[in-house]
């Protein structure tokens, strides 16, 4: 149990409330700075923009109203990979410190099938792994752990997006059912007190994303999406807390807006998005405000090139008197430069994207690769 207690103290993210609720620190959007898998298909190469664009099934999670299936049917598959990032702090008043790695969990993929039901109605079904992260703890306060204590967190989601075209306005909804799973290994439990135990936590949840896309004039569009927030009760196969406490996961609501301009003869398109999440509902965190810009240039009918930029700001609240974080504000902020291309071969659209945040000044510097294809028939 000692290793488990150290892990909880290390994260400094559990806060007890008067209602005896414990806010889980792993199954939370606070880790999206690494955990988000960017399964947005070709859009990843242009700054992960596309809320106001036209997306095939690979980018439908940006906005269900953006779904465009150019053939009667469409199928697609994509995969993302993230590099490992070490985070370490030392304590000035002692010889102690701590360090841990953030690691990719394979496979981070998304795949599905879509069809045009009528000229105005489109639908799809997809499986997605939108978020996953592994913590490998290496030392606590000068004591070496050698990576024996790890925590994994993954989200597995089935989505059923539907879009309806009214002409100047397109509406979309994306009902989804998600399986949230977390696993801590290398801990002492009742059945395995030697420090080799495993604790699994989980919950399942239905949710629905709503989106709209408006074309007020030719070559210009506006997009808007909303995803409700929720609070879920966690279940665990080895509960380390007294029965009087309830462990919860908070997933605050999301609101996104975007614009897109398409140039003459559709040779190029420019996009800008804004993404908000009310993460101030989490103890010790600020609201998320992130920005995305990107562009695409069609070289010919087969080849398209993309580039972009987006932000992931550090949302830890260092002014919160109830929660203490190591380091300083901005340590987890990232500025991503992106590029990508796609190539059309017969009915196949192949794409590859690179996202890199090594221009950032903080502790998180990632390289993320996304590759995939769609097939129309």
Residue pairs with C-beta under 8 A, 6 or more apart in sequence:
1 187
1 188
1 189
1 193
1 240
2 188
2 195
3 145
3 148
3 149
3 186
3 187
3 188
3 195
4 184
4 187
4 188
4 199
4 240
6 140
6 149
7 137
7 149
7 151
7 184
7 187
8 14
8 25
10 98
10 137
10 140
11 25
12 284
12 323
12 324
12 325
12 326
13 23
13 25
13 28
13 30
13 283
13 284
13 323
14 22
14 23
14 24
14 25
15 22
15 23
15 283
15 284
15 322
15 323
16 22
16 245
17 23
20 244
20 245
20 246
21 245
21 246
21 247
21 248
22 241
22 245
22 246
22 247
22 248
23 248
23 249
23 250
23 282
23 283
24 182
24 201
24 234
24 247
24 248
24 249
26 135
26 151
26 153
26 182
26 201
27 153
27 180
27 182
27 201
27 203
27 234
27 249
28 249
28 250
28 251
28 282
29 251
29 252
29 277
29 279
29 282
29 288
30 279
30 282
30 285
30 315
30 316
31 131
31 133
31 153
32 131
32 288
32 312
33 312
33 314
33 332
33 334
33 364
34 82
34 85
34 102
34 133
34 364
34 366
35 131
35 132
35 133
35 153
36 130
36 131
37 80
37 82
37 108
37 129
37 130
37 131
37 132
38 44
38 48
38 80
38 355
38 368
38 370
39 58
39 61
39 78
39 80
39 108
39 109
39 110
39 128
39 129
39 130
39 370
40 48
40 50
40 58
40 59
40 61
40 62
40 370
41 55
41 56
41 58
41 59
41 76
41 78
41 351
41 370
41 372
41 374
42 58
42 59
42 296
42 304
42 306
42 340
42 342
42 349
42 351
42 353
43 49
43 50
43 53
43 55
43 58
43 59
43 62
43 294
44 80
44 338
44 340
44 353
44 355
44 368
44 370
45 294
45 306
45 307
45 308
45 338
45 339
45 340
45 341
45 342
45 351
45 352
45 353
45 354
45 370
46 271
46 294
46 295
46 296
46 306
46 307
46 308
46 338
46 340
47 271
47 273
47 292
47 293
47 294
47 307
47 308
47 309
47 310
47 336
47 338
48 62
48 273
48 292
48 294
48 308
48 310
48 338
48 355
49 258
49 260
49 271
49 272
49 273
49 292
49 293
49 294
49 308
49 310
50 59
50 62
50 63
50 66
50 258
50 260
50 271
50 273
51 62
51 63
51 66
51 211
51 223
51 224
51 225
51 256
51 257
51 258
51 271
51 273
52 63
52 66
52 213
52 221
52 222
52 223
52 258
52 259
52 260
52 271
52 273
53 59
53 62
53 66
53 221
53 223
53 258
53 260
53 269
53 271
54 66
54 68
55 62
55 63
55 66
55 67
55 68
56 67
56 68
56 69
56 70
56 74
56 76
56 114
56 349
56 374
57 67
57 69
57 74
57 75
57 76
57 112
57 113
57 114
57 124
57 126
57 161
57 374
58 76
58 78
58 110
58 351
58 372
58 374
59 66
60 66
60 67
60 114
60 124
60 126
60 159
60 161
60 174
61 110
61 126
61 128
61 130
61 159
61 161
61 174
61 209
62 225
62 256
62 273
63 172
63 211
63 213
63 223
63 224
63 225
63 256
63 258
64 161
64 162
64 163
64 172
64 173
64 174
64 209
64 210
64 211
64 225
65 163
65 170
65 171
65 172
65 211
65 212
65 213
65 223
65 225
66 163
66 170
66 172
66 211
66 213
66 223
67 114
67 122
67 124
67 161
67 163
67 172
68 122
69 114
69 115
69 116
69 122
69 124
69 376
70 376
71 116
71 347
71 376
71 377
72 115
72 116
72 377
73 113
73 114
73 115
73 116
73 376
73 377
74 113
74 114
74 115
74 124
74 374
74 375
74 376
74 377
75 111
75 112
75 113
75 114
75 374
75 375
75 377
76 111
76 112
76 372
76 373
76 374
76 375
77 109
77 110
77 111
77 372
77 373
78 109
78 110
78 111
78 351
78 370
78 371
78 372
78 373
79 107
79 108
79 109
79 370
79 371
79 372
80 108
80 109
80 368
80 369
80 370
81 104
81 106
81 108
81 368
81 369
82 104
82 108
82 366
82 367
82 368
83 104
83 366
83 367
83 368
84 101
84 102
84 103
84 104
85 101
85 102
85 363
85 364
85 365
85 366
86 99
86 100
86 101
86 102
87 99
87 100
87 101
87 102
87 363
87 364
88 97
88 98
88 99
88 100
89 97
89 98
89 99
89 326
89 327
90 96
90 97
91 97
91 141
94 141
94 142
95 142
96 141
96 142
97 139
97 141
97 142
98 137
98 138
98 139
98 140
98 141
98 326
99 137
99 138
99 139
100 135
100 136
100 137
100 138
101 134
101 135
101 136
101 138
101 147
102 133
102 134
102 135
102 364
103 133
103 134
103 135
103 136
104 132
104 134
105 132
105 133
105 134
105 152
105 154
107 129
108 129
108 132
109 128
109 129
110 126
110 127
110 128
110 129
110 130
110 372
111 126
111 127
112 124
112 125
112 126
112 127
112 128
112 159
113 124
113 125
113 126
114 122
114 123
114 124
114 125
114 161
115 122
115 123
115 124
116 122
117 123
119 165
120 164
120 165
120 166
121 162
121 163
121 164
121 165
122 162
122 163
122 165
123 160
123 161
123 162
123 163
124 159
124 160
124 161
124 162
125 158
125 159
125 160
126 158
126 159
126 161
127 156
127 157
127 158
127 159
128 156
128 157
128 159
129 154
129 155
129 156
129 157
130 155
130 157
131 153
131 154
131 155
132 152
132 153
132 154
132 155
133 152
133 153
133 154
134 150
134 151
134 152
134 153
135 150
135 151
135 152
136 147
136 149
136 150
137 145
137 147
137 149
137 150
137 151
138 144
138 145
138 146
138 147
139 145
145 186
148 186
148 195
149 184
149 185
149 186
149 187
150 184
150 185
150 186
151 182
151 183
151 184
151 185
152 181
152 182
152 183
152 185
153 180
153 181
153 182
154 180
154 181
154 182
155 178
155 179
155 180
155 181
156 178
156 179
156 181
157 176
157 177
157 178
157 179
158 176
158 177
158 178
159 174
159 175
159 176
160 174
160 175
160 176
161 172
161 173
161 174
162 172
162 173
162 174
163 170
163 171
163 172
164 170
164 171
164 172
168 214
168 215
168 216
169 212
169 213
169 214
169 215
170 212
170 213
170 214
171 211
171 212
172 210
172 211
172 212
172 213
173 208
173 209
173 210
173 211
174 208
174 209
174 210
174 211
175 206
175 207
175 208
176 206
176 207
176 208
176 209
177 204
177 205
177 206
178 204
178 205
178 206
178 207
179 202
179 204
180 202
180 203
180 204
180 205
180 232
180 249
181 200
181 201
181 202
182 200
182 201
182 202
183 198
183 199
183 200
183 201
184 198
184 199
184 201
185 197
185 198
186 195
186 196
186 197
187 195
187 197
187 198
187 199
188 194
188 195
188 197
189 197
189 198
189 199
189 238
190 238
191 197
191 238
192 198
197 238
198 238
199 236
199 237
199 238
199 240
200 236
200 237
200 238
201 234
201 235
201 236
201 247
202 234
202 235
202 236
203 232
203 233
203 234
203 235
203 249
205 230
205 232
205 251
207 227
207 228
207 230
208 227
208 228
209 225
209 226
209 227
210 225
210 226
210 227
211 223
211 224
211 225
211 226
212 223
212 224
212 225
213 221
213 222
213 223
213 224
214 221
214 222
214 223
215 221
216 222
219 261
219 262
219 263
220 259
220 260
220 261
220 262
221 259
221 260
221 262
222 257
222 258
222 259
223 256
223 257
223 258
223 259
223 260
223 273
224 255
224 256
224 257
224 258
225 254
225 255
225 256
225 257
226 253
226 254
226 255
226 256
227 253
227 254
227 255
228 253
229 250
229 251
229 252
229 253
229 254
229 278
229 281
230 251
231 248
231 249
231 250
231 251
232 248
232 249
232 251
233 246
233 247
233 248
234 247
234 248
234 249
236 247
239 247
241 247
250 281
250 282
252 277
252 278
252 279
252 280
252 281
252 282
253 277
253 278
254 275
254 276
254 277
255 275
255 276
255 277
256 273
256 274
256 275
256 276
257 273
257 274
258 271
258 272
258 273
258 274
258 292
259 271
259 272
260 269
260 270
260 271
260 272
261 269
261 270
261 271
262 268
262 269
263 269
263 270
266 298
267 297
267 298
268 295
268 296
268 297
268 298
269 295
269 296
270 293
270 294
270 295
271 292
271 293
271 294
271 295
271 308
272 291
272 292
272 293
272 294
273 291
273 292
273 293
274 289
274 290
274 291
274 292
275 288
275 289
275 290
275 291
275 292
276 287
276 288
276 289
276 290
277 287
277 288
278 287
278 288
279 285
279 286
279 287
279 288
279 315
280 286
280 287
280 317
283 320
283 322
283 323
284 316
284 317
284 320
284 322
284 323
284 325
285 315
285 316
285 317
286 315
286 316
286 317
287 315
288 313
288 315
289 313
290 310
290 311
290 312
290 313
291 310
291 311
292 308
292 309
292 310
292 311
293 308
293 309
293 310
294 306
294 307
294 308
294 309
294 310
294 338
295 306
295 307
295 308
296 304
296 305
296 306
297 304
297 305
297 306
298 304
299 305
301 344
302 343
302 344
302 345
303 341
303 342
303 343
303 344
304 341
304 342
304 343
305 339
305 340
305 341
306 338
306 339
306 340
306 341
306 342
306 353
307 337
307 338
307 339
307 340
308 337
308 338
308 339
309 335
309 336
309 337
309 338
310 336
310 338
311 333
311 334
311 335
311 336
312 332
312 333
312 334
312 336
312 357
313 333
314 329
314 330
314 331
314 332
314 333
314 362
315 332
316 325
316 329
316 332
317 323
318 325
318 328
318 329
327 363
330 361
330 362
331 362
331 363
331 364
332 362
332 363
332 364
333 360
333 361
333 362
333 364
334 357
334 360
334 362
334 364
334 365
334 366
335 357
335 359
335 360
336 355
336 356
336 357
336 366
337 355
337 356
337 357
337 359
338 353
338 354
338 355
338 356
339 353
339 354
340 351
340 352
340 353
340 354
340 370
341 351
341 352
342 349
342 350
342 351
342 352
343 349
343 350
343 351
344 350
347 375
347 376
347 377
348 373
348 374
348 375
349 373
349 374
349 375
349 376
350 372
350 373
351 370
351 371
351 372
351 373
352 369
352 370
352 371
353 369
353 370
353 371
354 367
354 368
354 369
355 366
355 367
355 368
355 369
355 370
356 366
356 367
356 368
357 364
357 365
357 366
357 367
358 365
358 366
358 367
